[in-house]
C-alpha cells in the first residue's frame, strides 16, 4: 500500500487530507495526518478576543471533528524529516511515505528580538496566540490612558492585515470605553506604508489618519528596552509605550530548519505556481509553511489546496494536467463600529475597489467600509468550520483559477 503523509492538521493540512481522501483509493493509499495538538484553533478569532467580540473558548474545536473517515489522525510531536529516505521521525514513532505534504504553519518568535521577553505579559502583549489574546483582553479592559503602540518586528507575518485591524478596533473599543481621548495609538511597521500595495495603502492609510492613528514606517527594530518601556531602532531612534502590542518575527517550525528542509526562517522553498517543494522530490507545501509571495492566511491555504490536490494526482497518474496557483488571497478587515473592509488580490493584481464576488452586485464591498462586510467577517467562522474544513466548495468562490483564470478579475474594473 502506498503512503501519503501530511504534516500539520491546521487549515491547510486538514483541507488537503479531506481532498486527497476523496481522490485516492482506500485500498491503495494510506493517508496519515500528524499534529502535536488535538485542538483546532480558529486563528482569525484571536484578533477579536482582546475586544470582547469573541472568546478563546469560541475559537477552539477538537481536530477530530474535521478529519475525514479513512484518514489516520496521529497526535505526536514531529522531530525530523528525512526527504532522501522519505521518512518522518516523531516522538513516539517513525513514518515512511511515498508522498508528503507539509502544512506545519508558522509560529511567533519573540526571543528573536532582544529584550522583548523581558516584560512579556507585563506591558508587552500579543494576540497571535490564544493565551496572548486572552491576557491582552484583561489588559485592554483596564487601559485608561497612555501610549498604545502596535509594533511589527518584521515580515512576513500571519494575516498581514491583522495589525491594521487591531489598531482600528482599538480606536473603536477605547471610544466605547470613554477613554479614547486619553490614549495615543501608533502603528510601527518596517513597511513603507500602512499596507504593501499602493491603492490599498492609500485607502487604509487614510483610514488610520481619519481615526487619529499615527503610522510610523520604515522602522527596523534593534531591541526592546523593557526597563524604560521603549522600542529602539537600528538607527538609534526610540518609541515609548505604555502598552506594547507586539507582533514578533513569524518563523516556520524548528524541526524543518534542523532537518534542512527549510531555509533559516523555517519556510520551505516552494514553487509559487505548482506548490511543489523546489529542492525535494515527492513533496508539496501548503499554507504558512511555504515561502511563496502570497499572504500567510487561511484563504490562501484554501485556494492552494485544490491546486495541490490536482497536481499531486497528476504526478501519481503520470499526466501533465497541472494547475497553477495565482496567489489568490482575500480577507475581511474589521475597522470598528460593526464595519469592515475587504480585499481580494493575486500575484498579478493588487487590491482594488469594487464589489465581490459579483461585479457591480456584491454583496461585499472591496476596499470600502460596510456593515455587511462586518457580518461577513463574523459569518466566516461558520463557513470555515462547516464548509471549508470539511472539504466543501464555497458557493461564493467559483475557483475559476483552476481553469487558468485569475479570480481577482471578478471584481469591478
C-alpha positions as a printed Julia matrix, in Angstrom:
413×3 Matrix{Float64}:
   0.0    0.0     0.0
   1.28   3.47   -0.88
   1.5    6.18    1.75
   0.64   9.88    1.75
   1.9   11.68    4.83
   0.56  15.12    5.8
   2.36  17.13    8.48
   0.17  19.61   10.33
  -3.58  19.49   10.93
  -4.27  23.19   10.7
  -6.42  24.69    7.95
  -4.2   23.6     5.05
  -3.39  20.12    6.32
  -6.98  19.33    7.26
  -8.4   20.51    3.94
  -5.84  18.67    1.81
  -6.37  15.46    3.81
 -10.08  15.67    3.03
  -9.47  16.37   -0.66
  -6.96  13.55   -1.08
  -9.1   11.01    0.75
 -11.82  11.63   -1.83
  -9.38  11.23   -4.7
  -7.22   8.27   -3.61
  -8.5    4.72   -3.27
  -8.54   3.48    0.32
  -7.47   0.06   -0.95
  -4.32   1.52   -2.5
  -3.44   4.55   -0.4
  -2.97   5.1     3.32
  -3.29   8.76    4.36
  -1.76   9.78    7.69
  -2.16  13.26    9.2
   0.2   14.15   12.08
  -0.1   17.02   14.53
   1.05  17.54   18.12
  -2.12  19.4    19.16
  -5.59  17.75   19.26
  -7.29  21.16   19.32
  -8.06  23.2    16.2
  -7.7   26.95   16.66
  -9.7   29.42   14.61
  -6.92  31.97   14.38
  -8.91  34.91   12.93
 -10.92  34.88   16.15
  -7.85  35.62   18.27
  -7.81  39.18   16.93
 -11.36  39.76   18.25
 -10.73  38.34   21.73
  -8.91  41.43   23.15
 -12.05  43.48   22.45
 -14.58  41.01   23.82
 -16.09  40.28   20.39
 -15.01  36.63   20.58
 -13.7   34.37   23.34
 -10.85  31.86   23.49
 -13.41  29.1    24.07
 -15.27  30.19   20.93
 -12.14  29.75   18.8
 -11.37  26.11   19.57
 -12.78  22.76   18.42
 -11.41  19.2    18.52
  -9.46  18.5    15.35
 -11.01  15.06   15.07
 -14.34  16.75   14.29
 -12.93  17.78   10.91
 -10.84  14.75    9.95
 -12.39  12.64    7.19
 -13.15   8.98    7.63
 -10.27   6.97    6.25
  -7.6    9.45    7.35
  -5.31   8.16   10.09
  -5.04  11.09   12.52
  -1.97  10.82   14.76
  -1.24  13.02   17.77
   2.55  13.16   18.01
   5.44  15.61   18.05
   7.47  15.73   14.85
  11.22  15.71   15.43
  12.75  15.4    11.96
  12.03  14.94    8.27
  14.38  12.95    6.04
  13.36  13.76    2.45
  16.01  11.45    0.98
  14.94   8.33    2.91
  11.33   9.59    2.8
  10.64   9.18    6.47
   9.5   11.37    9.37
  10.68  10.79   12.91
   8.23  11.63   15.67
   8.48  11.38   19.41
   6.54   8.1    19.53
   7.09   6.53   16.12
   8.66   6.82   12.66
   6.58   7.15    9.48
   7.61   6.45    5.9
   5.96   7.96    2.87
   5.69   7.9    -0.89
   4.45  11.5    -0.98
   4.46  14.15    1.71
   2.6   17.44    2.16
   3.99  19.91    4.68
   1.41  22.16    6.31
   3.02  22.93    9.66
   2.23  26.64    9.71
   4.12  29.47   11.36
   4.96  30.41   14.95
   5.82  33.65   16.71
   9.4   34.01   17.98
   9.61  36.89   20.49
  13.03  35.65   21.57
  14.37  36.85   18.21
  14.07  40.49   19.34
  16.46  41.35   22.2
  14.54  42.4    25.29
  11.06  41.54   24.04
  10.61  38.71   26.53
  11.84  40.81   29.47
   8.33  42.14   30.15
   6.25  39.61   28.19
   2.79  39.61   29.72
   3.52  42.84   31.61
   3.45  45.89   29.37
   4.18  43.71   26.32
   1.39  41.57   24.86
   0.36  39.79   21.67
  -2.78  38.44   20.01
  -1.12  35.77   17.85
  -1.7   33.04   20.44
  -4.9   32.17   22.34
  -3.29  32.79   25.73
  -1.83  36.05   24.5
  -5.18  37.25   23.19
  -6.89  36.39   26.49
  -4.24  38.23   28.51
  -4.49  41.26   26.22
  -8.26  41.34   26.78
  -7.65  41.76   30.51
  -5.11  44.49   29.8
  -7.36  46.4    27.39
 -10.24  46.41   29.89
  -8.15  48.45   32.3
  -6.15  50.62   29.89
  -7.35  54.16   30.54
  -4.6   56.45   29.29
  -1.15  56.49   27.77
   0.51  55.28   24.58
  -0.74  52.13   22.88
   1.87  51.02   20.35
   1.43  48.14   17.94
   4.81  47.06   16.59
   5.53  44.73   13.66
   9.07  43.39   14.08
   9.47  42.06   10.53
   7.61  40.43    7.68
   6.21  38.03    6.6
   3.59  37.61    9.3
   0.39  35.6     9.58
  -2.55  37.64    8.27
  -0.79  40.84    7.12
  -3.91  42.99    7.67
  -4.3   41.94   11.32
  -2.12  44.8    12.65
  -4.37  47.32   10.9
  -7.46  45.55   12.19
  -6.1   45.74   15.72
  -5.48  49.5    15.71
  -8.85  50.15   14.04
 -10.57  48.01   16.66
  -8.59  49.64   19.46
  -9.83  53.05   18.33
 -13.43  51.78   18.45
 -13.02  49.92   21.75
 -11.39  52.84   23.57
 -14.14  55.14   22.34
 -16.71  52.68   23.64
 -14.9   52.68   27.0
 -14.91  56.5    27.02
 -11.13  56.89   27.21
 -10.03  57.31   23.6
  -9.18  60.98   24.14
  -6.61  59.9    26.74
  -4.87  57.3    24.56
  -2.42  57.73   21.68
  -2.44  54.86   19.17
   0.6   54.27   16.98
   1.29  51.59   14.38
   5.01  50.96   13.91
   5.94  48.96   10.82
   9.01  48.02    8.78
   6.92  48.56    5.63
   6.86  51.76    3.61
   3.18  52.33    4.42
   0.19  51.01    6.33
  -0.12  48.25    3.71
   2.05  46.9     0.93
   0.02  47.56   -2.23
  -0.31  51.19   -3.44
  -4.09  51.56   -3.83
  -4.89  49.64   -0.65
  -2.15  51.51    1.21
  -3.64  54.87    0.27
  -7.15  53.87    1.35
  -6.21  52.01    4.54
  -3.61  54.61    5.48
  -6.17  57.38    5.06
  -8.49  55.46    7.38
  -5.73  55.47   10.01
  -5.44  59.23    9.63
  -9.21  59.68    9.97
  -9.17  57.68   13.19
  -6.23  59.6    14.64
  -3.86  56.62   14.44
  -0.23  57.53   13.86
   1.65  55.32   11.36
   5.43  55.14   11.65
   7.0   53.42    8.65
  10.41  52.0     7.66
  11.11  51.08   11.29
  13.75  48.37   11.65
  13.76  47.22   15.25
  17.0   46.7    17.15
  15.69  45.89   20.63
  13.03  46.42   23.23
  14.21  48.26   26.33
  11.62  46.92   28.75
  13.05  48.71   31.78
  12.45  52.06   30.06
   9.38  50.93   28.07
  10.74  51.89   24.66
  11.43  50.12   21.38
  14.71  51.09   19.72
  15.54  51.06   16.02
  18.83  50.16   14.34
  19.34  53.88   13.67
  19.05  54.73   17.36
  15.53  56.17   17.3
  13.19  55.26   20.15
   9.42  54.99   20.55
   7.98  54.94   24.08
   4.96  52.87   25.05
   2.65  52.25   27.99
   1.21  49.16   26.31
   3.14  47.43   23.54
   1.18  45.05   21.34
   4.0   43.1    19.76
   4.0   41.14   16.54
   7.29  39.28   16.85
   9.07  37.61   13.94
   6.98  34.82   12.44
   9.03  31.71   11.67
   8.39  28.2    10.43
   8.87  25.1    12.57
  12.27  24.4    14.11
  12.32  20.74   13.05
  12.18  21.88    9.41
  15.21  24.1     9.98
  17.1   21.34   11.82
  16.23  18.84    9.07
  17.48  21.29    6.42
  14.16  21.01    4.63
  13.51  24.75    5.01
  15.54  27.93    4.95
  16.82  29.51    8.17
  13.42  31.13    8.78
  11.66  27.75    8.73
   9.83  28.21    5.42
  10.12  25.63    2.66
  11.34  26.84   -0.73
   8.22  26.29   -2.84
   7.32  26.73   -6.49
   4.85  29.61   -6.28
   2.57  28.2    -9.0
   2.81  24.4    -8.73
   3.27  24.47   -4.92
   5.88  21.71   -5.03
   8.99  21.9    -2.89
  11.79  23.06   -5.17
  14.59  21.02   -3.64
  12.94  17.71   -2.78
  11.06  15.07   -4.74
   7.53  13.96   -3.86
   6.91  16.94   -1.56
   4.22  19.62   -1.69
   3.8   22.53    0.73
   0.6   24.28    1.79
  -0.3   27.38    3.78
   2.03  29.31    6.04
   4.86  26.77    5.7
   5.6   27.93    2.14
   7.81  30.82    1.1
   5.55  31.8    -1.83
   4.95  35.57   -2.16
   1.32  35.34   -1.02
  -0.24  36.23    2.31
   0.03  33.77    5.18
  -3.72  33.45    5.67
  -6.39  30.78    5.76
  -7.94  31.9     2.48
  -4.62  31.31    0.73
  -4.41  27.76    2.11
  -7.98  27.19    0.93
  -7.13  28.25   -2.61
  -3.85  26.31   -2.61
  -5.49  23.04   -1.63
  -7.28  22.48   -4.93
  -4.09  23.2    -6.85
  -2.07  20.74   -4.76
  -4.72  18.04   -4.98
  -4.86  18.3    -8.76
  -1.08  18.44   -9.19
  -0.43  15.55   -6.83
  -2.96  13.43   -8.72
  -1.28  14.42  -11.97
   2.07  13.26  -10.58
   0.61   9.98   -9.33
  -1.22   9.25  -12.57
   1.64  10.36  -14.79
  -0.28  13.06  -16.67
   0.7   16.66  -17.28
  -2.63  18.2   -16.28
  -1.16  20.67  -13.81
  -2.92  23.66  -12.29
  -1.11  26.86  -11.37
  -1.77  28.83   -8.19
  -2.23  32.52   -8.99
  -1.55  33.82   -5.48
  -5.25  34.43   -4.86
  -5.93  35.99   -1.47
  -8.96  37.59    0.12
  -9.52  38.89    3.61
 -12.02  40.93    5.61
 -10.54  43.86    7.55
 -12.54  44.82   10.65
 -12.5   48.6    11.01
 -14.61  49.08   14.15
 -18.17  50.25   14.8
 -19.52  47.0    13.27
 -17.95  47.79    9.92
 -15.3   46.06    7.85
 -13.5   46.35    4.56
 -12.49  43.56    2.18
  -9.52  42.96   -0.09
  -9.14  40.43   -2.91
  -5.94  40.12   -4.95
  -3.37  37.82   -6.52
   0.26  37.75   -7.61
  -0.55  39.87  -10.65
  -3.47  42.03   -9.49
  -3.34  44.3    -6.47
  -6.35  45.01   -4.2
  -8.7   47.43   -5.92
 -12.1   48.96   -5.11
 -15.2   47.21   -6.42
 -17.82  44.66   -5.4
 -17.32  40.98   -4.53
 -17.95  38.27   -5.54
 -20.24  39.61   -8.31
 -19.03  42.8   -10.08
 -21.45  45.65   -9.5
 -23.63  43.48   -7.27
 -21.51  42.23   -4.39
 -22.87  42.0    -1.77
 -19.44  42.7    -0.26
 -17.57  45.94   -0.91
 -13.88  45.87   -1.78
 -11.73  48.48   -0.02
 -14.82  50.18    1.37
 -16.27  50.05    4.89
 -19.7   48.49    5.29
 -21.83  46.71    7.85
 -22.4   43.74    5.54
 -18.62  43.24    5.3
 -18.51  43.08    9.09
 -21.25  40.48    9.3
 -19.5   38.61    6.52
 -16.4   38.51    8.71
 -18.36  37.1    11.65
 -20.26  34.65    9.41
 -16.98  33.36    8.04
 -16.29  31.34   11.21
 -19.37  29.22   10.48
 -18.28  28.88    6.83
 -14.79  27.87    7.94
 -15.92  25.18   10.38
 -18.83  23.78    8.39
 -17.71  24.11    4.78
 -14.01  24.78    4.28
 -12.54  22.31    6.8
 -14.96  19.62    5.64
 -13.89  19.95    2.03
 -16.99  21.62    0.6
 -16.76  24.17   -2.19
 -17.8   27.67   -1.19
 -20.78  28.96   -3.19
 -19.25  32.45   -3.47
 -15.81  31.19   -4.57
 -16.13  29.76   -8.1
 -12.43  28.75   -8.11
 -12.01  29.97  -11.66
  -8.23  29.85  -11.28
  -8.48  26.08  -11.77
  -9.33  26.83  -15.4
  -6.32  29.12  -15.67
  -8.2   32.31  -14.88
  -7.46  34.88  -12.21
 -10.29  35.06   -9.65
  -9.29  38.57   -8.66
 -10.54  39.69  -12.08
 -14.08  39.05  -10.84
 -14.03  42.48   -9.26
 -15.1   45.69  -10.99
 -12.71  47.29  -13.42
